Structure formats: C-alpha cells, structure tokens
Amino acid sequence: MYVSGRRELMMLLVSAVGVLLGASMFGPISIYGIVASESFPAHLSGTAHAVVALAANVGAVVAGWPLSWVARTFSWNGVFLLLEILAASSVLLILLSRRIHITLKAKEQ
C-alpha cells in the first residue's frame, strides 16, 4: 500500500491505533470468558462466559465516571495513583486468597 500524503498517513496511523486498542481491550475479555467456560460444567459454560463478558464490559463502561471525576478533582496524577493502589490491592488479595486455598488444601490431606 502506497501512502502519498500526510493526510493518508494520519488516517493510516489512526486506523492502526484503533485496531491495537480494540485488540488490547477485548482480548482480555475473551480470555476471561474462556477461563470461566473452562471452570464450569459443560452445561453451564455458555452462561458463565456470558456473565463474565457482561461484567467485564459493564465494568469498562462504569469505570469512566469515577476516573473522570478523579481526573477533574486531583488531575491525572491522582488517576494514576488511584489505579496503582487498586492494582496493588488486587495483587495482595489474590496472593492472600491463594495462601488460604493452599492452607485449606493442606488441612484436607
């Protein structure tokens, strides 16, 4: 494909960014659905996938308002600080729940 001018180049770059954003946004949602489908019995796998996909999409839409409020009130530094705190607390909860699961499994044996 030959790009002759600046306008065509910008259109091509915007299209490429759109493809990359779409792949990065909806790729994890598909993976969450597959994990949910594999975790449930065969007769509930479709329902599990639908519920997880719905929750992921609703979460993506609903997150816009609180983050925009934080950005207006505390600037973008506040948004990134909030997201860092949420990510760290998620990792901590995952590690704690894994430890509880390992402890319960050891008690069963």
trRosetta pair geometry for C-beta under 8 A, 3 or more apart (Angstrom, degrees):
i j d omega theta_ij theta_ji phi_ij phi_ji
1 12 7.9 158 120 -114 136 135
3 8 4.7 -177 -153 111 84 115
3 9 4.9 94 164 -76 141 75
3 12 6.0 -71 -98 -12 134 151
4 8 5.9 66 44 25 68 149
5 8 5.2 98 57 12 73 99
5 9 7.0 -130 105 -4 40 92
6 9 5.5 -57 -149 37 33 114
6 10 6.3 33 155 -19 68 105
7 10 5.9 -56 -150 36 30 109
7 11 6.5 29 152 -17 64 106
8 11 5.6 -52 -147 37 34 112
8 12 6.3 36 153 -21 65 106
9 12 5.6 -55 -149 36 31 113
9 13 6.4 30 153 -18 65 105
10 13 5.6 -52 -145 37 33 111
10 14 6.3 34 155 -19 66 104
11 14 5.8 -52 -145 37 31 110
11 15 6.3 32 154 -19 63 107
12 15 5.7 -54 -149 37 30 112
12 16 6.4 30 153 -20 64 106
13 16 5.6 -53 -146 36 32 111
13 17 6.3 32 155 -18 65 105
14 17 5.8 -53 -147 37 31 111
14 18 6.4 35 152 -21 63 106
15 18 5.6 -54 -150 35 32 115
15 19 6.6 32 153 -19 65 103
16 19 5.8 -52 -150 34 33 111
16 20 6.4 28 154 -14 65 107
17 20 5.7 -57 -147 41 32 109
17 21 6.2 32 155 -19 67 107
18 21 5.8 -54 -142 38 29 109
18 22 6.3 29 158 -18 63 107
19 22 5.9 -57 -149 37 28 111
19 23 6.4 25 156 -16 64 108
20 23 5.8 -55 -145 38 31 109
20 24 6.2 21 159 -12 66 110
21 24 5.9 -61 -142 43 29 104
21 25 6.0 22 161 -17 67 112
22 25 6.0 -59 -139 39 26 105
22 26 6.0 -13 177 13 65 114
23 26 7.0 -70 -128 51 19 85
23 27 5.5 35 171 -41 60 117
24 27 6.1 -36 -123 21 20 119
24 28 7.9 18 175 -10 48 99
25 28 7.6 -79 177 31 23 96
25 29 7.4 9 143 -9 61 115
25 60 7.2 83 -166 -138 107 151
26 29 5.2 -52 -151 38 51 118
26 30 6.3 55 152 -23 74 100
27 30 5.9 -58 -154 34 30 109
27 31 6.5 26 152 -16 65 106
28 31 5.4 -54 -145 38 38 112
28 32 6.2 42 155 -22 69 100
28 56 7.5 -168 111 -156 91 141
29 32 5.7 -49 -149 33 32 112
29 33 6.6 34 151 -19 62 105
29 52 8.0 159 -165 131 68 88
29 53 5.8 78 172 -129 104 73
29 56 4.4 164 -120 117 95 150
29 57 6.8 55 -131 -56 145 77
30 33 5.6 -55 -152 36 33 114
30 34 6.5 33 151 -20 66 103
30 53 8.0 32 -88 -102 42 106
31 34 5.6 -52 -148 35 35 111
31 35 6.4 36 153 -19 66 103
32 35 5.7 -54 -149 36 32 111
32 36 6.3 31 153 -18 65 106
32 52 5.0 -158 135 161 102 124
32 53 7.4 157 87 -76 105 55
32 56 5.7 142 61 -62 153 142
33 36 5.7 -55 -147 38 32 111
33 37 6.2 33 154 -21 66 105
33 48 8.0 139 -154 116 61 75
33 49 4.1 58 -167 -150 96 86
33 50 8.0 65 -132 -48 111 25
33 52 5.2 174 -93 84 58 120
33 53 5.0 19 -81 -58 121 98
34 37 5.6 -52 -146 35 32 113
34 38 6.3 27 156 -14 65 107
34 49 7.5 40 -66 -112 30 108
35 38 6.0 -59 -148 40 29 107
35 39 6.2 27 154 -22 64 113
35 52 7.8 -173 67 -163 86 169
36 39 5.7 -61 -144 36 30 111
36 40 6.5 10 165 -7 66 111
36 45 7.7 140 120 -153 72 62
36 48 4.1 -165 154 147 103 103
36 49 5.5 162 84 -83 114 48
36 51 7.3 -153 178 66 155 90
36 52 4.2 -164 -27 -25 157 148
37 40 6.7 -71 -147 40 25 97
37 45 4.1 59 -153 -170 77 100
37 46 7.4 42 -115 -67 103 32
37 48 5.8 165 -83 82 44 113
37 49 4.7 15 -63 -62 102 108
38 45 7.6 58 -52 -130 25 115
39 48 7.0 -156 66 172 90 156
40 44 4.4 -96 156 94 128 107
40 45 5.3 173 78 -87 103 56
40 47 7.7 -100 122 68 164 88
40 48 4.2 171 2 -38 149 154
41 44 5.2 67 61 24 81 101
41 45 7.2 -121 97 -42 36 82
42 45 5.7 -29 -145 -12 33 119
44 47 5.1 -60 -163 48 66 114
44 48 5.6 70 139 -28 87 104
45 48 5.7 -54 -144 37 31 113
45 49 6.3 33 156 -20 65 105
46 49 5.8 -54 -148 35 30 111
46 50 6.4 29 154 -18 64 107
47 50 5.7 -55 -147 37 32 111
47 51 6.3 29 157 -18 66 106
48 51 6.0 -55 -145 36 29 108
48 52 6.3 25 158 -14 64 109
49 52 6.0 -61 -148 40 28 107
49 53 6.1 25 157 -17 66 111
50 53 5.9 -57 -143 40 28 109
50 54 6.2 29 157 -20 64 108
51 54 5.8 -55 -147 37 29 112
51 55 6.3 27 156 -18 64 107
52 55 5.8 -55 -146 38 30 110
52 56 6.3 29 156 -19 65 107
53 56 5.8 -54 -145 37 30 110
53 57 6.3 24 158 -13 65 108
54 57 6.1 -61 -146 41 28 105
54 58 6.0 24 159 -15 66 111
55 58 5.9 -56 -140 41 28 108
55 59 6.0 32 158 -22 63 110
56 59 5.7 -55 -147 36 27 114
56 60 6.5 28 154 -20 62 105
57 60 5.7 -52 -149 33 33 112
57 61 6.5 26 155 -14 65 106
58 61 5.8 -59 -148 40 33 107
58 62 5.8 23 159 -14 70 114
59 62 6.0 -58 -132 43 27 104
59 63 6.1 36 163 -33 63 107
60 63 6.1 -50 -146 23 24 115
61 64 6.4 -43 -178 0 38 114
62 65 6.9 -47 -173 23 50 103
62 66 8.0 29 147 2 72 103
63 66 6.5 -67 -158 46 46 100
63 67 5.8 34 156 -14 79 119
64 67 6.2 -73 -147 45 24 105
64 68 6.0 20 163 -18 67 112
65 68 5.9 -58 -143 37 27 107
65 69 6.4 28 158 -19 63 106
66 69 5.6 -54 -148 36 33 113
66 70 6.4 32 155 -17 67 104
67 70 5.7 -50 -145 37 34 110
67 71 6.3 37 153 -22 65 105
67 79 5.6 66 -162 -135 86 111
67 82 7.6 -169 -113 83 75 139
68 71 5.5 -51 -145 36 34 114
68 72 6.4 33 156 -17 66 103
69 72 5.9 -55 -147 37 31 107
69 73 6.1 17 158 -10 66 114
70 73 5.9 -64 -139 46 28 104
70 74 5.6 -32 -177 36 69 110
70 78 5.1 -149 169 120 94 112
70 79 5.1 132 106 -85 116 71
70 82 5.6 -42 -164 -9 163 155
71 74 7.4 -69 -110 59 14 69
71 75 6.7 -3 -162 -174 53 17
71 76 5.7 20 -133 -84 93 58
71 78 7.0 -175 -93 68 34 102
71 79 4.9 9 -76 -51 83 128
73 78 6.9 -80 86 85 81 167
74 77 6.9 -105 141 74 90 78
74 78 2.6 69 109 -46 124 161
74 79 7.4 164 80 -32 102 60
74 81 7.9 -80 133 42 139 123
75 78 5.7 114 60 5 58 98
75 79 7.8 -110 115 -2 42 90
76 79 5.2 -46 -152 31 49 116
76 80 6.4 43 153 -15 73 101
77 80 6.0 -57 -149 40 32 105
77 81 6.2 34 152 -20 65 108
78 81 5.6 -54 -144 38 31 113
78 82 6.2 34 156 -20 65 105
79 82 5.8 -56 -151 36 28 111
79 83 6.4 24 154 -15 64 107
80 83 5.7 -53 -144 40 34 110
80 84 6.3 38 154 -22 65 104
81 84 5.7 -53 -148 35 30 112
81 85 6.4 31 153 -19 64 105
82 85 5.7 -55 -149 35 31 111
82 86 6.4 28 154 -16 65 107
83 86 5.6 -53 -144 39 33 111
83 87 6.2 34 156 -19 66 106
84 87 5.8 -54 -145 37 29 110
84 88 6.2 28 157 -17 65 108
85 88 5.9 -56 -146 38 28 109
85 89 6.3 24 157 -15 64 109
86 89 5.9 -56 -143 40 29 107
86 90 6.3 33 155 -23 63 106
87 90 5.7 -54 -149 34 31 113
87 91 6.5 30 154 -17 64 104
88 91 5.8 -53 -150 36 32 110
88 92 6.3 34 151 -20 65 107
89 92 5.4 -51 -146 37 35 115
89 93 6.3 36 155 -19 66 104
90 93 5.8 -54 -147 37 30 109
90 94 6.4 31 154 -19 64 106
91 94 5.7 -54 -148 36 31 112
91 95 6.3 28 155 -16 65 107
92 95 5.9 -57 -147 38 29 109
92 96 6.3 26 156 -16 65 108
93 96 5.8 -55 -142 40 31 109
93 97 6.1 27 160 -16 66 108
94 97 6.0 -57 -144 39 27 106
94 98 6.3 29 155 -21 63 108
95 98 5.7 -55 -148 35 30 112
95 99 6.5 31 154 -20 64 105
96 99 5.7 -54 -150 34 33 111
96 100 6.5 34 152 -19 66 103
97 100 5.6 -49 -147 35 36 113
97 101 6.4 39 152 -21 65 104
98 101 5.6 -53 -149 35 33 113
98 102 6.4 32 153 -18 66 104
99 102 5.7 -53 -147 36 32 110
99 103 6.3 33 153 -20 65 106
100 103 5.7 -55 -148 37 31 112
100 104 6.3 29 155 -17 66 107
101 104 5.9 -55 -146 38 29 109
101 105 6.3 31 154 -20 63 108
102 105 5.7 -55 -148 37 30 113
102 106 6.4 32 153 -21 64 105
103 106 5.8 -55 -150 34 31 111
103 107 6.6 30 153 -19 64 105
104 107 5.7 -53 -149 34 34 112
104 108 6.7 38 153 -23 64 103
105 108 5.8 -51 -152 29 34 114
105 109 7.0 24 154 -12 64 104
106 109 6.1 -60 -153 37 34 104
